[in-house]
Amino acid sequence: MLFGIFLHYNIFMKKKGRYNPCVARKVKEKKYKERAEELFPENEFEEFWKKHYRDIENTIYDALLDSLAGDKVYTVAQGAFGKTQKQEIHKGNIEKFCENLPKKLNGVMLREQLPELPHVIYSILLNCDNMPLVEFAINSNEKAAGKIVMNHLRETKRLRTLADGIKERLTELVVFEQLSHNPRYTNATARLKKTMAARKLLFESIQTSTPDDYTKLFPLARKMERHFILHLGPTNSGKTYQAMEELMAAENGIYLAPLRLLAYEQYEKMNRAGCPCSMITGEEQILMPGSFHQSSTIEMLNLSDEWEMAVIDEAQMVADRQRGGSWTAAILGIRAKVIHVCASPDAERILTRMITSCGDTMEVMYHERKTPLEMDSDSIGFRFPEDVQKGDALIVFSRKDVHSVAAELQQAGKKCSIIYGSLPYDVRHREAGKFADGVTDVVVATDAIGMGMNLPIRRVVFLQTIKYDGINERPLTSSEVKQIAGRAGRFGIYDTGYVASYYDYEMIERLLNHKMISISKAMINIPEEFLEKNGKVSTILEMWNQIPAAEYYDKGDIEEKIKVARALESVEDDRELIRKFIRIPANPDNKVTFDIYLDFYRALAQGRPVPLHETMEQHNSAFVNPGYKQALSILETSSAVYDFLYSFTRMFGDLEDLTKILEIKRQISEKIFIILDMQKLAMKSCMYCGKKLKWSYQYTMCQECYRKRHIQKRGW
């Protein structure tokens, strides 16, 4: 009602010709904005940005520090009834603010923490050496010009780029130092001075302990004369086969794989070929009597062991932000006289740099693909499941979609194998064997199939072209398409490998034929001895991340490890125990297994017996009814729990319990075999009426149920 009175009053004043300052100001601002939009030289700004981005970033970074040191500082906090609201920092939340700002800074936060950002950018343009931009700044109202440039930065995602650049330089210590100079927060920062002084000493200790030359982090390997043989080529080019032939001929050696499944595959091959080989992964250990060879996942490499020969497979993974540091450590630190490194061609430059920096000798062998790989032009407009053929590998990117696709194929009378990450690796191996032996016609898999699995695939069909990478949903990269598609056309079985796509055929074709750029950086892990420094494990990990990496290296993504360390510290800060415990693989996103992980840590930290046998009994699902709808999900969870129990027992427990754990793991896998052999996976269905839905249907309810519920909700 008040708004209506105000509106009528304004209209009355306009009719009478009386001056209204509110209306006049809006009219003036609109004119200023239109004028600034007309004058803004977008192309000139883009050129200026390319040339002077670093200078712009430096100026804004300095302005942010000045703002923290002199202005009121606000944070977003939970208010009454869970509502978020701006709140000035105080002694109760200043520590959390110092910790969170460098981690979470984005474009929106940068704008909030630096209200003067439009003024700073306007000043940069006013004082730059680009005349069209100077004229724009002079002839435009400052507020309007600032808004126009800020809108442009948001639309072109330049604001995000600025925030990311500043985020790399901003640390908890830097934020605290600025706030401690701010007269408004002298008392609030006083009680943190001792804590921050200790952290500063720890940071300086880590910084001075980190050499510019990372090869010095591996002194035992530097004492050896090593010779590298680089095997470079696309998938299906025989590079791993040739390296393994050399390994089996050596007196002793180790094969390092990216996946348990591949470690198991090579373990079996070497033993079948009469070369006794043991297998050691994070979840299982099989010691073969009389063996001098070992097959392992890359993370299980012990850098103190010495070998005659080593094979490091899929070494382009040095660039992987989650796991790449393990490949870097293996290349820089493995103690072997001869080291075969198998990788895709785009890794040649980075691997050559790393090996040269070690002072080791090297030779390069180039491998050509054995069979041609081409797009299946006959499959444009691919229909599912009508166009699925024997020998196809259908690619999706989640367990749920693997099940839905496989169920729909089974309904259509096509037998299929399924392969995805949360299946026990012996089940994946058996499913692959069924496809290889012709028991099943097709294989439905996630991108786990791309890492070296040798299957008789005639055609790879991408049913999806977008995947969730743990952070965002994003389109596939050229490297991923080449890696997965390269599994088509098994040498000796097919003359040509084919690639097809359910969606975006042209995009997959472009990515498949795209010439890949060279990998520019290798990831580096925090050295184990750094965790022995005096400080919280999570703090040491965070500070390691803050130190700039040396040339052509980068810090891997250790956010998950930091999250795990913090969770353990919240239970009890037993630093010596945490250093050991975080070596056990843990997934904080899996509530069942992570709760067990924390319970076992709590028991050790408090000096109590761990509930091993109770947990084994609780999660022994070997007797679950295969016909039960949720049986497969229950068995997969149990398998993951037993993987943890095995790793824990091998590190902290009684080794006699390992036999029982492995026996129950085998029983769980056997039960999964029965379920998959039944070829009766459940199709996706409506959560309300149970109607069967297509695998690609993106909602949880059918159209009919949606309409009924929509009508009821609106009361029609």
RADA-V681187 format. One record per helix or strand. SS is the DSSP state (A for helix, B for strand). FROM is the first residue (numbers start at 1). LEN is the number of residues. If there is no record, write none. Layout:
ss from len
SS FROM LEN
SS FROM LEN
This chain:
ss from len
A 2 15
A 21 19
A 42 29
B 74 5
A 80 3
B 84 5
A 94 11
A 107 7
A 117 10
A 131 9
A 142 14
A 158 12
A 172 9
A 183 8
A 193 17
A 214 4
A 219 4
B 227 6
A 239 11
B 253 5
A 260 13
B 277 4
B 285 2
B 293 5
A 298 3
B 306 7
A 315 5
A 324 10
B 335 9
A 345 14
B 361 6
B 372 4
A 377 3
B 392 4
A 399 13
B 416 4
A 425 12
B 442 4
A 447 4
B 457 1
B 459 4
B 466 3
B 473 3
A 478 8
B 488 1
B 496 6
A 505 9
B 522 3
A 528 5
A 537 10
B 553 3
A 559 13
A 575 7
A 591 15
A 612 7
A 631 22
A 656 22
B 685 1
B 692 1
A 703 12
